[in-house]
């Protein structure tokens, strides 16, 4: 299947130029990961409101003191019909604390959504730059292919005139065939890069032409502590704080109030209706094996969440330091290629060609100069792309002004 796919022609580029900003907009539109976290955050907000409410009251309907020997409701003066309502009041501030805990988890889900949006932008930028790199290489290889085709024709004429050896002709044909093979390999890489971009922008937009020059990205703005992943961990720490306080409420009693209205089933005796009220309270007296253990567990969970935040900061700081170091070195290399290496390679190739035509430079030196120019142009494209890819990671870590 792979061999068959490589033999198929790539789709022709069509449509207007696809800019990086448009690709980002298309990727952000209806991204399922971002939408999922938005829904989860909204669910937590709804649960936060619900957690602050009192439990539903209980309706009580009762038949009291029915005589065992007759089971009659009308012949016994002690039998009553009662109806009542019971309301439970949870321990201390447990309702408010439970709502605060859900609110903190809602902030965590919202932060995960922000991170998912950043990750989408990073992914589409990387796919866009990779495709731009492959198309830039294709352009360089196609230009070099025409140059090596001219070289072969020159060598054929020189060989026919007796001014070149057969080995020179074979070398020219070999380099041209190697270049054609390399062109096929880059075309396969272009197809893979196009598939990556199509995952974010769709197939129709992925086959659109790209600008000639690689896009310049915004400068990173902000700091690492503002990253959404750290906001997630911080929200989990806050939820752990609320959970500790919530568990502390287990040392406080829970109250229930019950009101009942009763009426006798035998009305002939003139007995009045009855009204009763009852207050129930549980007594958390033996706390060693339950409340104390629950509190210790919640404290450990809170400390674990704090350690997770510290670990995340250290890991992201490591990533930031490494990325900044690579980005700075690649920026220096990109400038060196633009200012020195590319002009030198071009001048060297032109001088070698001029010398070969005049008979002062041998064939191998001419071919080597052309290959050096080709490799220098390819490496310049790679360095420029890699520098931008590192900047994409910096923008993901530090954020940018929008």
C-alpha atoms as a printed R data frame, in Angstrom:
    type eleno elety resid chain resno       x      y       z
1   ATOM     1    CA   UNK     A     1   0.000  0.000   0.000
2   ATOM     2    CA   UNK     A     2   2.834  2.410   0.860
3   ATOM     3    CA   UNK     A     3   4.589  1.653  -2.417
4   ATOM     4    CA   UNK     A     4   1.374  2.265  -4.329
5   ATOM     5    CA   UNK     A     5   0.797  5.544  -2.482
6   ATOM     6    CA   UNK     A     6   4.265  6.794  -3.391
7   ATOM     7    CA   UNK     A     7   3.557  6.130  -7.062
8   ATOM     8    CA   UNK     A     8   0.381  8.207  -6.994
9   ATOM     9    CA   UNK     A     9   0.751 11.879  -7.930
10  ATOM    10    CA   UNK     A    10   0.398 14.433  -5.163
11  ATOM    11    CA   UNK     A    11  -2.697 16.658  -5.355
12  ATOM    12    CA   UNK     A    12  -2.086 19.794  -7.336
13  ATOM    13    CA   UNK     A    13  -1.805 22.948  -5.268
14  ATOM    14    CA   UNK     A    14  -4.920 25.004  -5.690
15  ATOM    15    CA   UNK     A    15  -6.705 27.939  -4.101
16  ATOM    16    CA   UNK     A    16  -5.388 31.108  -2.490
17  ATOM    17    CA   UNK     A    17  -2.267 31.121  -0.344
18  ATOM    18    CA   UNK     A    18  -2.781 29.598   3.110
19  ATOM    19    CA   UNK     A    19  -1.247 31.868   5.741
20  ATOM    20    CA   UNK     A    20  -0.232 30.653   9.175
21  ATOM    21    CA   UNK     A    21  -2.802 32.874  10.914
22  ATOM    22    CA   UNK     A    22  -5.582 31.402   8.788
23  ATOM    23    CA   UNK     A    23  -4.373 27.872   9.535
24  ATOM    24    CA   UNK     A    24  -4.489 28.682  13.264
25  ATOM    25    CA   UNK     A    25  -8.027 30.024  12.926
26  ATOM    26    CA   UNK     A    26  -9.163 26.908  11.093
27  ATOM    27    CA   UNK     A    27  -7.564 24.659  13.720
28  ATOM    28    CA   UNK     A    28  -9.177 26.521  16.610
29  ATOM    29    CA   UNK     A    29 -12.618 26.243  15.045
30  ATOM    30    CA   UNK     A    30 -14.632 23.472  16.697
31  ATOM    31    CA   UNK     A    31 -11.591 21.785  18.236
32  ATOM    32    CA   UNK     A    32 -13.035 18.768  20.144
33  ATOM    33    CA   UNK     A    33 -10.395 18.777  22.912
34  ATOM    34    CA   UNK     A    34 -11.046 22.419  23.806
35  ATOM    35    CA   UNK     A    35 -14.812 21.950  23.630
36  ATOM    36    CA   UNK     A    36 -14.592 18.868  25.870
37  ATOM    37    CA   UNK     A    37 -12.864 20.763  28.657
38  ATOM    38    CA   UNK     A    38 -15.294 23.650  28.307
39  ATOM    39    CA   UNK     A    39 -18.167 21.231  28.864
40  ATOM    40    CA   UNK     A    40 -16.410 19.659  31.848
41  ATOM    41    CA   UNK     A    41 -15.810 23.098  33.379
42  ATOM    42    CA   UNK     A    42 -19.473 24.005  32.934
43  ATOM    43    CA   UNK     A    43 -20.476 20.697  34.539
44  ATOM    44    CA   UNK     A    44 -18.313 21.502  37.570
45  ATOM    45    CA   UNK     A    45 -19.864 24.965  37.868
46  ATOM    46    CA   UNK     A    46 -23.336 23.443  37.888
47  ATOM    47    CA   UNK     A    47 -22.231 20.910  40.512
48  ATOM    48    CA   UNK     A    48 -20.808 23.761  42.605
49  ATOM    49    CA   UNK     A    49 -24.211 25.428  42.761
50  ATOM    50    CA   UNK     A    50 -25.900 22.137  43.592
51  ATOM    51    CA   UNK     A    51 -23.435 21.288  46.381
52  ATOM    52    CA   UNK     A    52 -24.312 24.502  48.258
53  ATOM    53    CA   UNK     A    53 -27.974 23.625  48.599
54  ATOM    54    CA   UNK     A    54 -29.730 21.925  51.504
55  ATOM    55    CA   UNK     A    55 -30.742 18.290  51.045
56  ATOM    56    CA   UNK     A    56 -34.302 17.728  49.902
57  ATOM    57    CA   UNK     A    57 -36.800 17.564  52.794
58  ATOM    58    CA   UNK     A    58 -38.376 14.204  53.541
59  ATOM    59    CA   UNK     A    59 -42.163 13.716  53.662
60  ATOM    60    CA   UNK     A    60 -43.323 11.439  56.492
61  ATOM    61    CA   UNK     A    61 -46.698  9.656  56.430
62  ATOM    62    CA   UNK     A    62 -47.420  7.369  59.383
63  ATOM    63    CA   UNK     A    63 -50.156  5.297  60.969
64  ATOM    64    CA   UNK     A    64 -49.511  5.023  64.716
65  ATOM    65    CA   UNK     A    65 -50.702  2.687  67.444
66  ATOM    66    CA   UNK     A    66 -52.866  0.354  65.413
67  ATOM    67    CA   UNK     A    67 -54.379 -2.336  67.644
68  ATOM    68    CA   UNK     A    68 -52.802 -5.704  66.944
69  ATOM    69    CA   UNK     A    69 -55.939 -7.759  67.524
70  ATOM    70    CA   UNK     A    70 -58.188 -5.885  65.105
71  ATOM    71    CA   UNK     A    71 -56.138 -3.770  62.745
72  ATOM    72    CA   UNK     A    72 -59.041 -1.339  62.672
73  ATOM    73    CA   UNK     A    73 -58.363  2.352  62.137
74  ATOM    74    CA   UNK     A    74 -61.709  3.593  63.463
75  ATOM    75    CA   UNK     A    75 -62.465  1.534  66.588
76  ATOM    76    CA   UNK     A    76 -59.421  2.388  68.672
77  ATOM    77    CA   UNK     A    77 -58.886  5.731  70.366
78  ATOM    78    CA   UNK     A    78 -55.107  5.394  70.328
79  ATOM    79    CA   UNK     A    79 -54.731  5.044  66.555
80  ATOM    80    CA   UNK     A    80 -53.507  8.166  64.790
81  ATOM    81    CA   UNK     A    81 -52.778  9.269  61.267
82  ATOM    82    CA   UNK     A    82 -49.697 11.437  61.113
83  ATOM    83    CA   UNK     A    83 -48.054 13.476  58.402
84  ATOM    84    CA   UNK     A    84 -44.808 15.336  58.793
85  ATOM    85    CA   UNK     A    85 -41.705 16.729  57.178
86  ATOM    86    CA   UNK     A    86 -38.037 16.274  58.068
87  ATOM    87    CA   UNK     A    87 -35.185 18.587  57.070
88  ATOM    88    CA   UNK     A    88 -31.522 17.661  57.522
89  ATOM    89    CA   UNK     A    89 -28.814 20.302  57.975
90  ATOM    90    CA   UNK     A    90 -25.340 19.011  56.993
91  ATOM    91    CA   UNK     A    91 -22.376 19.442  59.294
92  ATOM    92    CA   UNK     A    92 -20.972 22.941  59.819
93  ATOM    93    CA   UNK     A    93 -19.956 24.706  56.582
94  ATOM    94    CA   UNK     A    94 -19.813 21.489  54.585
95  ATOM    95    CA   UNK     A    95 -22.230 22.781  51.916
96  ATOM    96    CA   UNK     A    96 -20.191 25.914  51.236
97  ATOM    97    CA   UNK     A    97 -16.906 24.025  51.282
98  ATOM    98    CA   UNK     A    98 -18.226 21.348  48.927
99  ATOM    99    CA   UNK     A    99 -19.334 24.099  46.544
100 ATOM   100    CA   UNK     A   100 -15.931 25.788  46.782
101 ATOM   101    CA   UNK     A   101 -14.220 22.480  46.032
102 ATOM   102    CA   UNK     A   102 -16.315 21.976  42.903
103 ATOM   103    CA   UNK     A   103 -15.620 25.583  41.914
104 ATOM   104    CA   UNK     A   104 -11.876 24.965  42.189
105 ATOM   105    CA   UNK     A   105 -12.203 21.879  40.008
106 ATOM   106    CA   UNK     A   106 -14.164 23.963  37.500
107 ATOM   107    CA   UNK     A   107 -11.172 26.313  37.336
108 ATOM   108    CA   UNK     A   108  -8.938 23.291  36.753
109 ATOM   109    CA   UNK     A   109 -11.070 22.119  33.821
110 ATOM   110    CA   UNK     A   110 -11.140 25.633  32.369
111 ATOM   111    CA   UNK     A   111  -7.342 25.772  32.629
112 ATOM   112    CA   UNK     A   112  -7.118 22.411  30.873
113 ATOM   113    CA   UNK     A   113  -9.225 23.925  28.111
114 ATOM   114    CA   UNK     A   114  -6.808 26.863  27.820
115 ATOM   115    CA   UNK     A   115  -3.900 24.441  27.631
116 ATOM   116    CA   UNK     A   116  -5.705 22.423  24.951
117 ATOM   117    CA   UNK     A   117  -6.135 25.606  22.910
118 ATOM   118    CA   UNK     A   118  -2.427 26.394  23.260
119 ATOM   119    CA   UNK     A   119  -1.578 22.828  22.283
120 ATOM   120    CA   UNK     A   120  -3.766 23.083  19.177
121 ATOM   121    CA   UNK     A   121  -1.990 26.257  18.078
122 ATOM   122    CA   UNK     A   122   1.391 24.655  18.706
123 ATOM   123    CA   UNK     A   123   0.458 21.533  16.722
124 ATOM   124    CA   UNK     A   124  -0.905 23.409  13.707
125 ATOM   125    CA   UNK     A   125   2.141 25.690  13.679
126 ATOM   126    CA   UNK     A   126   4.502 22.729  13.728
127 ATOM   127    CA   UNK     A   127   2.593 20.992  10.944
128 ATOM   128    CA   UNK     A   128   2.500 24.188   8.873
129 ATOM   129    CA   UNK     A   129   6.247 24.808   9.281
130 ATOM   130    CA   UNK     A   130   7.071 21.182   8.471
131 ATOM   131    CA   UNK     A   131   5.068 21.354   5.259
132 ATOM   132    CA   UNK     A   132   6.684 24.685   4.382
133 ATOM   133    CA   UNK     A   133  10.111 23.096   4.953
134 ATOM   134    CA   UNK     A   134   9.385 20.144   2.658
135 ATOM   135    CA   UNK     A   135   8.034 22.367  -0.105
136 ATOM   136    CA   UNK     A   136  11.062 24.632   0.201
137 ATOM   137    CA   UNK     A   137  13.342 21.623  -0.160
138 ATOM   138    CA   UNK     A   138  11.374 20.445  -3.181
139 ATOM   139    CA   UNK     A   139  11.874 23.810  -4.829
140 ATOM   140    CA   UNK     A   140  15.629 23.700  -4.205
141 ATOM   141    CA   UNK     A   141  15.915 20.117  -5.471
142 ATOM   142    CA   UNK     A   142  13.910 20.893  -8.595
143 ATOM   143    CA   UNK     A   143  16.163 23.858  -9.340
144 ATOM   144    CA   UNK     A   144  19.242 21.719  -8.750
145 ATOM   145    CA   UNK     A   145  17.803 18.984 -10.960
146 ATOM   146    CA   UNK     A   146  17.696 21.387 -13.900
147 ATOM   147    CA   UNK     A   147  21.284 22.443 -13.153
148 ATOM   148    CA   UNK     A   148  22.516 18.863 -13.061
149 ATOM   149    CA   UNK     A   149  20.574 18.150 -16.257
150 ATOM   150    CA   UNK     A   150  22.495 20.991 -17.894
151 ATOM   151    CA   UNK     A   151  25.692 19.556 -16.423
152 ATOM   152    CA   UNK     A   152  25.003 16.176 -18.003
153 ATOM   153    CA   UNK     A   153  24.325 17.785 -21.379
154 ATOM   154    CA   UNK     A   154  27.552 19.785 -21.151
155 ATOM   155    CA   UNK     A   155  29.450 16.624 -20.244
156 ATOM   156    CA   UNK     A   156  27.885 14.729 -23.163
157 ATOM   157    CA   UNK     A   157  29.046 17.416 -25.578
158 ATOM   158    CA   UNK     A   158  32.494 17.490 -24.022
159 ATOM   159    CA   UNK     A   159  32.712 13.694 -24.215
160 ATOM   160    CA   UNK     A   160  31.599 13.694 -27.858
161 ATOM   161    CA   UNK     A   161  34.277 16.293 -28.634
162 ATOM   162    CA   UNK     A   162  36.938 14.312 -26.814
163 ATOM   163    CA   UNK     A   163  37.436 16.863 -24.017
164 ATOM   164    CA   UNK     A   164  35.832 14.753 -21.269
165 ATOM   165    CA   UNK     A   165  36.270 11.197 -20.067
166 ATOM   166    CA   UNK     A   166  33.581  8.538 -19.898
167 ATOM   167    CA   UNK     A   167  33.848  8.528 -16.110
168 ATOM   168    CA   UNK     A   168  32.800 12.178 -16.066
169 ATOM   169    CA   UNK     A   169  29.714 11.311 -18.089
170 ATOM   170    CA   UNK     A   170  28.871  8.407 -15.778
171 ATOM   171    CA   UNK     A   171  29.360 10.640 -12.713
172 ATOM   172    CA   UNK     A   172  27.003 13.276 -14.156
173 ATOM   173    CA   UNK     A   173  24.317 10.655 -14.820
174 ATOM   174    CA   UNK     A   174  24.809  9.154 -11.341
175 ATOM   175    CA   UNK     A   175  24.419 12.496  -9.561
176 ATOM   176    CA   UNK     A   176  21.316 13.256 -11.599
177 ATOM   177    CA   UNK     A   177  19.766  9.883 -10.697
178 ATOM   178    CA   UNK     A   178  20.649 10.367  -7.026
179 ATOM   179    CA   UNK     A   179  19.003 13.769  -7.123
180 ATOM   180    CA   UNK     A   180  15.857 12.274  -8.661
181 ATOM   181    CA   UNK     A   181  15.734  9.681  -5.885
182 ATOM   182    CA   UNK     A   182  16.133 12.359  -3.255
183 ATOM   183    CA   UNK     A   183  13.328 14.312  -4.883
184 ATOM   184    CA   UNK     A   184  11.010 11.296  -4.531
185 ATOM   185    CA   UNK     A   185  11.946 10.934  -0.856
186 ATOM   186    CA   UNK     A   186  11.155 14.588  -0.126
187 ATOM   187    CA   UNK     A   187   7.854 14.256  -2.011
188 ATOM   188    CA   UNK     A   188   6.919 11.409   0.327
189 ATOM   189    CA   UNK     A   189   7.825 13.573   3.332
190 ATOM   190    CA   UNK     A   190   5.744 16.401   1.880
191 ATOM   191    CA   UNK     A   191   2.747 14.071   1.626
192 ATOM   192    CA   UNK     A   192   3.188 13.090   5.286
193 ATOM   193    CA   UNK     A   193   3.490 16.734   6.362
194 ATOM   194    CA   UNK     A   194   0.393 17.601   4.338
195 ATOM   195    CA   UNK     A   195  -1.538 14.844   6.107
196 ATOM   196    CA   UNK     A   196  -0.479 16.286   9.476
197 ATOM   197    CA   UNK     A   197  -1.691 19.739   8.488
198 ATOM   198    CA   UNK     A   198  -4.931 18.336   7.064
199 ATOM   199    CA   UNK     A   199  -5.726 16.915  10.513
200 ATOM   200    CA   UNK     A   200  -6.104 20.511  11.726
201 ATOM   201    CA   UNK     A   201  -7.301 22.526   8.715
202 ATOM   202    CA   UNK     A   202  -8.914 19.922   6.462
203 ATOM   203    CA   UNK     A   203  -7.771 18.340   3.223
204 ATOM   204    CA   UNK     A   204  -8.985 21.125   0.950
205 ATOM   205    CA   UNK     A   205  -7.015 23.799   2.795
206 ATOM   206    CA   UNK     A   206  -3.926 21.614   3.288
207 ATOM   207    CA   UNK     A   207  -3.298 21.431  -0.471
208 ATOM   208    CA   UNK     A   208  -3.344 25.210  -0.872
209 ATOM   209    CA   UNK     A   209  -0.026 26.887  -1.728
210 ATOM   210    CA   UNK     A   210   2.049 28.398   1.078
211 ATOM   211    CA   UNK     A   211   3.930 31.707   1.083
212 ATOM   212    CA   UNK     A   212   7.388 31.723  -0.447
213 ATOM   213    CA   UNK     A   213   9.069 32.923   2.741
214 ATOM   214    CA   UNK     A   214   8.582 31.108   6.059
215 ATOM   215    CA   UNK     A   215   6.322 32.975   8.486
216 ATOM   216    CA   UNK     A   216   7.749 35.057  11.308
217 ATOM   217    CA   UNK     A   217   6.248 34.318  14.705
218 ATOM   218    CA   UNK     A   218   5.440 36.651  17.564
219 ATOM   219    CA   UNK     A   219   7.923 37.168  20.350
220 ATOM   220    CA   UNK     A   220   7.150 35.215  23.536
221 ATOM   221    CA   UNK     A   221   5.388 37.324  26.166
222 ATOM   222    CA   UNK     A   222   4.579 36.407  29.737
223 ATOM   223    CA   UNK     A   223   6.196 34.002  32.154
224 ATOM   224    CA   UNK     A   224   6.125 30.321  32.920
225 ATOM   225    CA   UNK     A   225   4.012 30.676  36.062
226 ATOM   226    CA   UNK     A   226   1.102 31.860  33.931
227 ATOM   227    CA   UNK     A   227   0.966 28.614  31.971
228 ATOM   228    CA   UNK     A   228  -2.423 26.831  32.021
229 ATOM   229    CA   UNK     A   229  -0.871 23.527  33.121
230 ATOM   230    CA   UNK     A   230   0.386 25.206  36.289
231 ATOM   231    CA   UNK     A   231  -3.033 26.798  36.730
232 ATOM   232    CA   UNK     A   232  -4.495 23.289  36.615
233 ATOM   233    CA   UNK     A   233  -2.181 22.075  39.373
234 ATOM   234    CA   UNK     A   234  -2.814 25.212  41.436
235 ATOM   235    CA   UNK     A   235  -6.575 24.706  41.169
236 ATOM   236    CA   UNK     A   236  -6.162 21.103  42.313
237 ATOM   237    CA   UNK     A   237  -4.155 22.345  45.310
238 ATOM   238    CA   UNK     A   238  -6.970 24.794  46.123
239 ATOM   239    CA   UNK     A   239  -9.507 21.977  45.824
240 ATOM   240    CA   UNK     A   240  -7.357 19.972  48.251
241 ATOM   241    CA   UNK     A   241  -7.445 22.851  50.751
242 ATOM   242    CA   UNK     A   242 -11.234 22.948  50.542
243 ATOM   243    CA   UNK     A   243 -11.334 19.167  50.900
244 ATOM   244    CA   UNK     A   244  -9.284 19.318  54.120
245 ATOM   245    CA   UNK     A   245 -11.672 21.886  55.586
246 ATOM   246    CA   UNK     A   246 -14.617 19.819  54.391
247 ATOM   247    CA   UNK     A   247 -13.312 16.745  56.175
248 ATOM   248    CA   UNK     A   248 -12.849 18.811  59.338
249 ATOM   249    CA   UNK     A   249 -16.583 19.348  59.366
250 ATOM   250    CA   UNK     A   250 -16.907 15.662  60.215
251 ATOM   251    CA   UNK     A   251 -16.081 16.596  63.809
252 ATOM   252    CA   UNK     A   252 -19.242 18.707  63.960
253 ATOM   253    CA   UNK     A   253 -22.725 17.280  64.475
254 ATOM   254    CA   UNK     A   254 -25.341 16.933  61.770
255 ATOM   255    CA   UNK     A   255 -28.810 18.198  62.626
256 ATOM   256    CA   UNK     A   256 -32.249 17.110  61.567
257 ATOM   257    CA   UNK     A   257 -35.559 18.788  62.413
258 ATOM   258    CA   UNK     A   258 -38.880 16.990  62.113
259 ATOM   259    CA   UNK     A   259 -42.407 18.419  62.378
260 ATOM   260    CA   UNK     A   260 -45.452 16.125  62.579
261 ATOM   261    CA   UNK     A   261 -49.191 16.666  62.604
262 ATOM   262    CA   UNK     A   262 -51.373 13.805  63.878
263 ATOM   263    CA   UNK     A   263 -55.108 13.262  64.058
264 ATOM   264    CA   UNK     A   264 -56.962 10.410  65.834
265 ATOM   265    CA   UNK     A   265 -58.951  8.047  63.675
266 ATOM   266    CA   UNK     A   266 -61.734  7.803  66.304
267 ATOM   267    CA   UNK     A   267 -63.418 11.204  66.375
268 ATOM   268    CA   UNK     A   268 -66.230 10.291  68.764
269 ATOM   269    CA   UNK     A   269 -64.213 10.818  71.905
270 ATOM   270    CA   UNK     A   270 -63.501 14.463  71.088
271 ATOM   271    CA   UNK     A   271 -59.729 13.989  71.185
272 ATOM   272    CA   UNK     A   272 -57.821 16.930  69.707
273 ATOM   273    CA   UNK     A   273 -55.288 16.748  66.896
274 ATOM   274    CA   UNK     A   274 -51.653 16.537  67.886
275 ATOM   275    CA   UNK     A   275 -48.635 18.561  66.788
276 ATOM   276    CA   UNK     A   276 -45.110 17.380  67.546
277 ATOM   277    CA   UNK     A   277 -41.580 18.519  66.794
278 ATOM   278    CA   UNK     A   278 -38.334 16.623  67.075
279 ATOM   279    CA   UNK     A   279 -34.681 17.557  66.799
280 ATOM   280    CA   UNK     A   280 -32.088 14.874  66.017
281 ATOM   281    CA   UNK     A   281 -28.339 15.341  66.243
282 ATOM   282    CA   UNK     A   282 -25.602 12.794  65.702
283 ATOM   283    CA   UNK     A   283 -22.712 12.700  68.149
284 ATOM   284    CA   UNK     A   284 -19.240 12.326  66.594
285 ATOM   285    CA   UNK     A   285 -17.667 11.094  69.807
286 ATOM   286    CA   UNK     A   286 -15.456  8.279  68.544
287 ATOM   287    CA   UNK     A   287 -13.331  9.950  65.893
288 ATOM   288    CA   UNK     A   288 -10.042  8.067  66.091
289 ATOM   289    CA   UNK     A   289 -10.716  5.465  63.415
290 ATOM   290    CA   UNK     A   290 -12.896  7.519  61.080
291 ATOM   291    CA   UNK     A   291 -12.736 11.324  61.247
292 ATOM   292    CA   UNK     A   292  -9.058 11.374  62.248
293 ATOM   293    CA   UNK     A   293  -8.191  8.966  59.443
294 ATOM   294    CA   UNK     A   294 -10.241 10.888  56.887
295 ATOM   295    CA   UNK     A   295  -8.544 14.136  57.899
296 ATOM   296    CA   UNK     A   296  -5.072 12.600  57.629
297 ATOM   297    CA   UNK     A   297  -5.929 11.208  54.193
298 ATOM   298    CA   UNK     A   298  -7.167 14.584  52.951
299 ATOM   299    CA   UNK     A   299  -4.013 16.305  54.218
300 ATOM   300    CA   UNK     A   300  -1.849 13.766  52.376
301 ATOM   301    CA   UNK     A   301  -3.832 14.325  49.186
302 ATOM   302    CA   UNK     A   302  -3.364 18.083  49.507
303 ATOM   303    CA   UNK     A   303   0.383 17.692  50.037
304 ATOM   304    CA   UNK     A   304   0.593 15.354  47.051
305 ATOM   305    CA   UNK     A   305  -1.141 17.977  44.912
306 ATOM   306    CA   UNK     A   306   1.381 20.596  46.072
307 ATOM   307    CA   UNK     A   307   4.260 18.283  45.175
308 ATOM   308    CA   UNK     A   308   2.688 17.736  41.757
309 ATOM   309    CA   UNK     A   309   2.676 21.521  41.224
310 ATOM   310    CA   UNK     A   310   6.351 21.738  42.248
311 ATOM   311    CA   UNK     A   311   7.251 18.865  39.917
312 ATOM   312    CA   UNK     A   312   5.379 20.459  37.028
313 ATOM   313    CA   UNK     A   313   7.202 23.764  37.562
314 ATOM   314    CA   UNK     A   314  10.586 22.071  37.545
315 ATOM   315    CA   UNK     A   315   9.842 20.048  34.430
316 ATOM   316    CA   UNK     A   316   8.507 23.026  32.505
317 ATOM   317    CA   UNK     A   317  11.446 25.174  33.620
318 ATOM   318    CA   UNK     A   318  13.782 22.507  32.248
319 ATOM   319    CA   UNK     A   319  11.917 22.505  28.952
320 ATOM   320    CA   UNK     A   320  12.040 26.298  28.839
321 ATOM   321    CA   UNK     A   321  15.782 26.485  29.508
322 ATOM   322    CA   UNK     A   322  16.592 23.863  26.873
323 ATOM   323    CA   UNK     A   323  14.299 25.431  24.287
324 ATOM   324    CA   UNK     A   324  15.677 28.922  24.841
325 ATOM   325    CA   UNK     A   325  19.254 27.657  24.479
326 ATOM   326    CA   UNK     A   326  18.495 25.842  21.214
327 ATOM   327    CA   UNK     A   327  16.481 28.789  19.898
328 ATOM   328    CA   UNK     A   328  19.346 31.229  20.530
329 ATOM   329    CA   UNK     A   329  21.942 29.009  18.834
330 ATOM   330    CA   UNK     A   330  19.669 28.339  15.858
331 ATOM   331    CA   UNK     A   331  19.078 32.073  15.474
332 ATOM   332    CA   UNK     A   332  22.835 32.592  15.236
333 ATOM   333    CA   UNK     A   333  23.148 29.781  12.702
334 ATOM   334    CA   UNK     A   334  20.301 31.165  10.611
335 ATOM   335    CA   UNK     A   335  22.013 34.548  10.419
336 ATOM   336    CA   UNK     A   336  25.325 32.902   9.516
337 ATOM   337    CA   UNK     A   337  23.724 30.969   6.665
338 ATOM   338    CA   UNK     A   338  21.959 34.065   5.328
339 ATOM   339    CA   UNK     A   339  24.969 36.384   5.596
340 ATOM   340    CA   UNK     A   340  27.938 34.116   4.857
341 ATOM   341    CA   UNK     A   341  27.385 30.464   3.967
342 ATOM   342    CA   UNK     A   342  24.752 30.820   1.256
343 ATOM   343    CA   UNK     A   343  26.586 33.621  -0.628
344 ATOM   344    CA   UNK     A   344  29.892 31.756  -0.315
345 ATOM   345    CA   UNK     A   345  28.409 28.491  -1.602
346 ATOM   346    CA   UNK     A   346  26.807 30.274  -4.556
347 ATOM   347    CA   UNK     A   347  30.025 32.115  -5.447
348 ATOM   348    CA   UNK     A   348  32.012 28.898  -5.126
349 ATOM   349    CA   UNK     A   349  29.649 27.027  -7.464
350 ATOM   350    CA   UNK     A   350  29.669 29.814 -10.045
351 ATOM   351    CA   UNK     A   351  33.466 30.024  -9.941
352 ATOM   352    CA   UNK     A   352  33.759 26.254 -10.357
353 ATOM   353    CA   UNK     A   353  31.393 26.307 -13.326
354 ATOM   354    CA   UNK     A   354  33.327 29.147 -14.933
355 ATOM   355    CA   UNK     A   355  36.576 27.292 -14.389
356 ATOM   356    CA   UNK     A   356  35.174 24.060 -15.802
357 ATOM   357    CA   UNK     A   357  33.964 25.803 -18.937
358 ATOM   358    CA   UNK     A   358  37.416 27.387 -19.361
359 ATOM   359    CA   UNK     A   359  39.251 24.153 -18.634
360 ATOM   360    CA   UNK     A   360  40.912 25.320 -15.423
361 ATOM   361    CA   UNK     A   361  38.761 23.245 -13.049
362 ATOM   362    CA   UNK     A   362  38.296 19.486 -13.315
363 ATOM   363    CA   UNK     A   363  34.915 17.823 -13.442
364 ATOM   364    CA   UNK     A   364  34.966 16.406  -9.902
365 ATOM   365    CA   UNK     A   365  35.641 19.842  -8.386
366 ATOM   366    CA   UNK     A   366  32.760 21.292 -10.393
367 ATOM   367    CA   UNK     A   367  30.332 18.583  -9.224
368 ATOM   368    CA   UNK     A   368  31.526 18.908  -5.636
369 ATOM   369    CA   UNK     A   369  30.921 22.674  -5.708
370 ATOM   370    CA   UNK     A   370  27.372 22.160  -6.976
371 ATOM   371    CA   UNK     A   371  26.684 19.552  -4.305
372 ATOM   372    CA   UNK     A   372  28.057 21.831  -1.589
373 ATOM   373    CA   UNK     A   373  25.750 24.599  -2.770
374 ATOM   374    CA   UNK     A   374  22.777 22.205  -2.775
375 ATOM   375    CA   UNK     A   375  23.506 20.912   0.740
376 ATOM   376    CA   UNK     A   376  24.055 24.436   2.029
377 ATOM   377    CA   UNK     A   377  20.687 25.590   0.696
378 ATOM   378    CA   UNK     A   378  18.949 22.499   2.147
379 ATOM   379    CA   UNK     A   379  20.606 22.964   5.535
380 ATOM   380    CA   UNK     A   380  19.680 26.667   5.577
381 ATOM   381    CA   UNK     A   381  16.031 25.695   5.133
382 ATOM   382    CA   UNK     A   382  16.305 23.154   7.937
383 ATOM   383    CA   UNK     A   383  17.944 25.608  10.320
384 ATOM   384    CA   UNK     A   384  15.360 28.312   9.586
385 ATOM   385    CA   UNK     A   385  12.519 25.849  10.139
386 ATOM   386    CA   UNK     A   386  14.027 24.395  13.307
387 ATOM   387    CA   UNK     A   387  14.527 27.870  14.765
388 ATOM   388    CA   UNK     A   388  10.845 28.609  14.211
389 ATOM   389    CA   UNK     A   389   9.824 25.253  15.668
390 ATOM   390    CA   UNK     A   390  11.752 26.071  18.843
391 ATOM   391    CA   UNK     A   391  10.027 29.455  18.924
392 ATOM   392    CA   UNK     A   392   6.672 27.675  18.622
393 ATOM   393    CA   UNK     A   393   7.536 25.732  21.775
394 ATOM   394    CA   UNK     A   394   8.587 28.953  23.525
395 ATOM   395    CA   UNK     A   395   5.263 30.541  22.639
396 ATOM   396    CA   UNK     A   396   3.471 27.497  24.041
397 ATOM   397    CA   UNK     A   397   5.399 27.729  27.315
398 ATOM   398    CA   UNK     A   398   5.411 31.513  27.811
399 ATOM   399    CA   UNK     A   399   2.371 32.704  25.840
400 ATOM   400    CA   UNK     A   400   2.175 35.648  23.489
401 ATOM   401    CA   UNK     A   401   0.362 38.949  23.078
402 ATOM   402    CA   UNK     A   402  -2.821 38.497  21.070
